[in-house]
């Protein structure tokens, strides 16, 4: 079993849901691509009052992948200020792997 890594984008000020359609599409497409290959990747939007978060879980510890460049380009196009955490290893992930390969989130 491969290790899992988690990191997050934090967007401040929070973005309205209607502006995040392209981000949702990128997350959904990358999740589908991962599902069709041998890798694990999942991204979720979390809309909060103080910030918008994009949470990523992956079997790769780095953030130097095409999806990261696409997400960051879209955030820059939206002129949304953001920061990104360093990937952290996910402890005890074996029981939760199944939820990582689906996308059911609507960003709310």
Secondary structure, 3 states (H helix, E strand, C coil): CCCCEEEEEEECCCCCHHHCHHHHHHHHHHHHHHHCCCCCEEEEEEECCCCEEEEEEECCCCCCCHHHHHHHHHHHHCCCCEEECCCEECCCCHHHHHHHCCCCCCCC
